[in-house]
């Protein structure tokens, strides 16, 4: 692929944020470094405005939500999961081909090759299946700090919520929060009360920005909480920018607090501490947590991910 020249389309990435941050982005960074692929040859196709995550090695970015609506995306996603029997992009589907064809046509490139996520899954499966240690992942990944998407904070009035003329660059002025329910933090009365207690504690200390977007795209958007003086992202947030805005807010925060899951990895990659809670220890993979901690250490962000059992209660 590299030797025959021409542009390389990396994607489309349609999966969850955690795998994108922990495996796909670092895999592409390794690919570009290992085979000396110039940034101008790489066009990344993802969703939500994640272009800044790839900026160190990819010269171009195209967004899936510039092609399809969230409703269509969700419908095609569910169809893909039924076809493959899993969420992972282990095969190139018709939806993948349609998205790539449109992105290529819009970019005007020719003689291109496709680097699909299925290649990464095939390469890293020996680790996920337990046949090889995490060093196998690190041999095929390059972990680095992410650059914040500088122009994306207009969707939340950060200076206003921080008060006294504070600017977005002044760290320590607000905490970013994202609680949602998943296998390791199920939707129970106990967990709902825990979220409320956490928000009461945090808002008593200073401004809190909730990262719920109201977009029905994946399973990582929490229910809106209008209590405790919590601030929210702007209504009507563009699907093609939602992750860019959330990244910018997280990058400018003093800390992140929320559910343990893939999204909790975003803060450490921006050099921001992340406290993530679970209530069901059987509801998440220790393998991914192990790789995450090793990855943050390699990226110069050691000890920025603090994973805790919600049963221990909210820190005083």
Backbone torsions as a table, in degrees:
resi	resn	phi	psi	omega
1	UNK	NA	-45.7	179.5
2	UNK	-69.8	-43.0	-173.7
3	UNK	-67.0	-32.3	-176.5
4	UNK	-80.3	-2.7	174.7
5	UNK	75.8	-178.7	179.3
6	UNK	88.4	167.4	-179.5
7	UNK	-66.4	153.1	177.0
8	UNK	-121.6	119.5	176.9
9	UNK	-90.6	117.2	-179.4
10	UNK	-101.4	108.9	-179.4
11	UNK	139.0	-158.9	-1.7
12	UNK	-77.2	140.9	173.6
13	UNK	-88.2	119.6	-177.4
14	UNK	-122.0	2.2	-174.8
15	UNK	-87.5	-164.3	-175.2
16	UNK	-82.6	162.8	-173.7
17	UNK	-61.6	-41.6	-175.5
18	UNK	-58.9	-47.5	179.6
19	UNK	-68.3	-32.7	177.9
20	UNK	-64.4	-46.1	-178.4
21	UNK	-71.1	-40.4	-170.4
22	UNK	-87.8	-26.0	-175.1
23	UNK	-126.7	-52.2	-171.9
24	UNK	-67.7	-51.6	179.2
25	UNK	-60.6	-48.3	178.3
26	UNK	-63.8	-33.7	177.1
27	UNK	-63.9	-44.7	178.7
28	UNK	-66.0	-35.9	176.6
29	UNK	-63.4	-41.3	176.1
30	UNK	-63.9	-44.7	-180.0
31	UNK	-56.9	-47.8	-178.4
32	UNK	-63.9	-38.7	-179.9
33	UNK	-73.4	-47.7	-174.9
34	UNK	-61.2	-38.5	-176.1
35	UNK	-108.2	13.0	175.3
36	UNK	51.4	49.5	179.5
37	UNK	-88.9	122.3	-179.4
38	UNK	-67.5	145.8	-178.9
39	UNK	-55.0	-36.3	-176.7
40	UNK	-66.5	-12.8	177.8
41	UNK	-87.1	-15.1	-171.5
42	UNK	-104.6	122.1	172.2
43	UNK	-111.6	115.9	178.8
44	UNK	-93.0	136.2	176.3
45	UNK	-119.5	112.0	179.7
46	UNK	-139.6	-157.9	-178.4
47	UNK	-141.8	147.8	174.8
48	UNK	92.0	5.4	179.5
49	UNK	81.2	40.3	-177.0
50	UNK	-90.0	18.6	-176.3
51	UNK	-54.4	-35.8	-178.6
52	UNK	-65.7	-23.9	178.3
53	UNK	-66.1	-25.6	-175.7
54	UNK	-106.2	0.2	-170.1
55	UNK	-59.7	-24.0	-177.3
56	UNK	-71.0	-20.1	-174.9
57	UNK	-138.0	-8.0	-178.5
58	UNK	-115.8	129.1	-177.2
59	UNK	-83.9	-20.5	-177.1
60	UNK	-135.6	152.8	179.4
61	UNK	-140.6	138.3	174.2
62	UNK	-128.5	145.2	-175.1
63	UNK	-111.6	133.6	-180.0
64	UNK	-59.5	-35.4	-176.7
65	UNK	-78.1	0.0	166.8
66	UNK	-84.9	-6.5	-180.0
67	UNK	-110.5	-39.7	-175.3
68	UNK	-131.2	157.0	176.7
69	UNK	-80.7	161.5	175.8
70	UNK	-56.6	-35.8	180.0
71	UNK	-65.1	-44.4	178.1
72	UNK	-65.7	-42.6	179.2
73	UNK	-57.8	-47.7	-178.1
74	UNK	-63.4	-41.8	-179.5
75	UNK	-64.2	-45.6	179.9
76	UNK	-69.4	-33.2	175.7
77	UNK	-61.1	-47.7	-179.1
78	UNK	-62.9	-38.2	177.6
79	UNK	-64.2	-41.4	179.3
80	UNK	-62.8	-42.6	179.5
81	UNK	-62.0	-39.9	177.7
82	UNK	-65.1	-39.7	-179.3
83	UNK	-66.8	-44.3	-174.9
84	UNK	-88.5	-20.1	-177.0
85	UNK	79.2	10.1	178.6
86	UNK	-164.3	166.7	-179.3
87	UNK	-81.1	-25.5	-176.5
88	UNK	-65.1	141.9	-179.0
89	UNK	-83.3	72.0	-176.4
90	UNK	-84.2	-9.1	177.1
91	UNK	-141.0	157.8	174.4
92	UNK	-83.3	117.6	-178.8
93	UNK	-98.1	172.3	178.2
94	UNK	-62.3	-37.4	177.5
95	UNK	-61.8	-43.1	176.2
96	UNK	-56.5	-47.8	-177.8
97	UNK	-62.2	-40.7	179.6
98	UNK	-63.2	-44.8	-178.8
99	UNK	-64.8	-42.4	180.0
100	UNK	-65.8	-43.7	-179.1
101	UNK	-60.0	-41.7	179.2
102	UNK	-67.5	-44.0	179.9
103	UNK	-62.4	-41.1	179.7
104	UNK	-65.7	-43.3	-179.5
105	UNK	-62.9	-41.0	-178.9
106	UNK	-69.9	-32.7	-178.7
107	UNK	-81.2	-20.2	178.3
108	UNK	76.0	19.0	-179.1
109	UNK	-87.0	157.3	177.0
110	UNK	-135.1	169.3	178.5
111	UNK	54.2	43.6	-174.5
112	UNK	-95.5	160.1	175.3
113	UNK	-121.3	155.7	-178.9
114	UNK	-109.1	122.2	171.1
115	UNK	-105.2	95.7	-172.3
116	UNK	-90.0	150.1	178.1
117	UNK	-55.0	-24.4	-179.9
118	UNK	-60.0	-28.8	177.6
119	UNK	-66.7	-39.1	177.5
120	UNK	-66.2	-44.4	-179.9
121	UNK	-61.1	-42.2	179.0
122	UNK	-61.8	-40.0	-178.2
123	UNK	-69.4	-40.8	-172.9
124	UNK	-94.1	-5.6	179.4
125	UNK	-53.6	-39.0	-179.8
126	UNK	-56.1	-32.1	175.5
127	UNK	-73.8	-48.7	-178.1
128	UNK	-62.5	-31.4	178.8
129	UNK	-82.2	-5.5	176.4
130	UNK	89.4	11.2	-178.5
131	UNK	-86.6	-23.6	-178.0
132	UNK	-134.4	153.4	-179.8
133	UNK	-76.9	174.9	-177.7
134	UNK	-64.5	-18.4	177.0
135	UNK	-60.9	-26.0	176.3
136	UNK	-63.0	-39.5	177.1
137	UNK	-64.9	-46.7	-175.5
138	UNK	-66.3	-24.4	175.9
139	UNK	-68.3	-21.2	-175.6
140	UNK	-122.9	31.3	179.7
141	UNK	-149.3	149.4	174.3
142	UNK	-126.9	114.0	-175.8
143	UNK	-98.5	124.3	-179.2
144	UNK	-139.3	158.9	173.0
145	UNK	-64.3	146.6	177.8
146	UNK	-90.6	147.0	173.8
147	UNK	-87.2	138.2	179.9
148	UNK	-72.9	145.7	174.0
149	UNK	-74.5	98.6	-166.3
150	UNK	-58.6	-32.9	-170.5
151	UNK	-100.3	25.1	-170.6
152	UNK	-112.7	10.5	-175.1
153	UNK	-96.4	7.8	177.6
154	UNK	-67.8	-13.5	-178.4
155	UNK	-86.0	0.6	173.1
156	UNK	-144.1	128.4	-174.0
157	UNK	-77.0	71.9	-174.6
158	UNK	-59.5	-45.1	178.9
159	UNK	-59.5	-37.6	-178.5
160	UNK	-67.0	-44.4	-177.3
161	UNK	-72.7	-28.7	-179.8
162	UNK	-75.1	-29.7	176.4
163	UNK	78.9	162.9	174.3
164	UNK	55.2	34.8	174.9
165	UNK	72.1	17.8	-179.5
166	UNK	-63.3	148.7	178.3
167	UNK	-110.6	166.4	-177.1
168	UNK	-58.1	-29.9	-176.4
169	UNK	-79.8	-7.1	-178.8
170	UNK	-85.6	98.4	-178.7
171	UNK	-65.7	156.0	177.1
172	UNK	90.2	4.0	-175.9
173	UNK	-92.7	-19.2	179.5
174	UNK	-155.6	161.1	175.7
175	UNK	-112.8	132.6	175.4
176	UNK	-89.3	135.5	-175.4
177	UNK	-130.5	137.5	173.4
178	UNK	-147.5	98.9	174.1
179	UNK	-103.6	133.2	173.6
180	UNK	-147.5	166.3	-176.3
181	UNK	-101.9	135.0	179.0
182	UNK	-148.1	-166.1	-176.3
183	UNK	-63.7	-33.8	-177.3
184	UNK	-92.6	-9.1	177.0
185	UNK	-140.3	74.0	-172.8
186	UNK	-66.4	160.1	178.5
187	UNK	-77.6	91.4	179.4
188	UNK	-128.3	162.7	178.1
189	UNK	-61.8	-37.3	-179.8
190	UNK	-63.7	-44.8	-179.1
191	UNK	-70.1	-34.6	176.4
192	UNK	-63.7	-40.1	177.7
193	UNK	-67.0	-36.8	177.9
194	UNK	-62.5	-43.4	178.1
195	UNK	-60.0	-44.4	178.7
196	UNK	-61.3	-43.5	179.0
197	UNK	-63.6	-39.7	179.4
198	UNK	-64.0	-44.7	-179.5
199	UNK	-65.9	-38.3	176.9
200	UNK	-61.9	-42.2	179.8
201	UNK	-65.1	-45.0	-176.8
202	UNK	-68.4	-42.9	-177.9
203	UNK	-71.0	-21.3	175.3
204	UNK	-70.7	-20.8	-179.0
205	UNK	-93.6	-26.8	-176.9
206	UNK	168.6	-174.7	-177.4
207	UNK	-63.6	144.0	178.5
208	UNK	-129.9	131.7	177.7
209	UNK	-112.7	119.6	177.3
210	UNK	-87.5	137.9	-174.3
211	UNK	-99.0	16.7	174.6
212	UNK	-68.4	134.4	-173.6
213	UNK	-106.5	-17.3	-176.4
214	UNK	78.4	6.0	-179.9
215	UNK	-95.4	128.3	-179.5
216	UNK	-88.2	74.4	-175.8
217	UNK	-108.5	-47.8	179.9
218	UNK	-141.6	-164.6	-176.7
219	UNK	-95.9	15.5	-173.8
220	UNK	-111.1	21.8	178.3
221	UNK	-108.5	116.0	-176.3
222	UNK	-76.1	162.4	176.1
223	UNK	-69.2	142.7	-178.3
224	UNK	-67.6	135.4	177.9
225	UNK	-118.2	115.1	-176.8
226	UNK	-101.2	8.0	179.9
227	UNK	-92.9	173.4	169.8
228	UNK	67.0	9.0	-179.5
229	UNK	76.0	23.0	179.1
230	UNK	-71.5	137.9	177.5
231	UNK	-94.5	153.5	-173.7
232	UNK	-127.3	161.5	171.4
233	UNK	-67.7	159.1	-176.6
234	UNK	-63.3	142.3	175.2
235	UNK	-62.7	148.4	176.8
236	UNK	72.3	29.6	179.8
237	UNK	-60.7	132.9	-178.8
238	UNK	-65.3	129.4	176.8
239	UNK	-55.4	-34.9	-177.8
240	UNK	-74.5	-3.4	179.8
241	UNK	-127.8	0.5	-169.4
242	UNK	-62.7	-41.3	179.9
243	UNK	-76.4	-28.1	175.3
244	UNK	-64.7	-43.7	179.0
245	UNK	-65.1	-45.9	179.5
246	UNK	-62.2	-39.0	177.8
247	UNK	-61.9	-43.3	-179.2
248	UNK	-64.7	-40.4	179.3
249	UNK	-66.1	-44.3	178.7
250	UNK	-62.9	-43.9	-177.9
251	UNK	-62.4	-29.3	-179.4
252	UNK	-94.1	2.0	-176.7
253	UNK	-85.6	161.3	173.3
254	UNK	-79.9	-25.0	-179.7
255	UNK	-166.1	161.8	172.4
256	UNK	-118.8	139.8	176.3
257	UNK	-135.3	134.5	179.0
258	UNK	176.4	-161.0	179.5
259	UNK	-72.5	142.6	173.2
260	UNK	-73.6	129.7	-179.8
261	UNK	171.2	-171.6	-175.1
262	UNK	-58.6	-34.9	-177.5
263	UNK	-66.8	-27.4	-178.6
264	UNK	-67.9	-11.3	177.0
265	UNK	-78.8	-19.3	-174.5
266	UNK	-62.7	-43.8	-176.2
267	UNK	-60.3	-52.0	179.3
268	UNK	-58.1	-35.3	177.6
269	UNK	-67.6	-16.0	173.4
270	UNK	-100.8	9.4	179.9
271	UNK	75.9	21.7	-178.5
272	UNK	-113.7	137.5	-179.3
273	UNK	-68.0	144.4	-177.4
274	UNK	-128.5	121.3	173.1
275	UNK	-108.5	117.0	-173.8
276	UNK	-121.5	136.1	-174.2
277	UNK	-112.8	147.8	172.3
278	UNK	-136.2	162.9	173.4
279	UNK	-127.8	-12.4	178.0
280	UNK	-122.8	99.1	-176.3
281	UNK	-64.0	-18.3	177.9
282	UNK	-85.2	-0.8	-174.1
283	UNK	-93.3	6.8	177.9
284	UNK	-145.9	161.3	-176.9
285	UNK	-88.1	124.6	175.6
286	UNK	-67.5	-25.3	179.3
287	UNK	-62.2	-45.4	-178.7
288	UNK	-67.4	-38.0	177.9
289	UNK	-64.2	-40.6	177.5
290	UNK	-60.9	-48.0	179.8
291	UNK	-62.4	-40.1	-179.5
292	UNK	-60.6	-46.4	-178.8
293	UNK	-65.5	-39.7	177.0
294	UNK	-67.0	-38.6	-179.7
295	UNK	-64.2	-42.9	-179.5
296	UNK	-64.7	-37.3	177.4
297	UNK	-63.1	-42.3	179.2
298	UNK	-67.1	-28.1	-179.1
299	UNK	-90.2	6.2	-179.1
300	UNK	76.2	25.7	-179.0
301	UNK	-127.4	37.4	-177.8
302	UNK	-60.1	143.4	174.7
303	UNK	67.5	16.0	178.3
304	UNK	-89.2	-8.8	176.3
305	UNK	-107.4	115.6	-179.5
306	UNK	-114.8	105.1	-177.3
307	UNK	-100.1	125.2	-173.5
308	UNK	-132.1	152.5	174.1
309	UNK	-79.7	124.9	-178.6
310	UNK	-63.4	-19.8	179.8
311	UNK	-65.0	-20.8	178.4
312	UNK	-74.9	-11.1	177.9
313	UNK	87.7	174.8	-179.0
314	UNK	-80.1	138.6	178.0
315	UNK	-61.1	138.7	178.3
316	UNK	-58.1	NA	NA
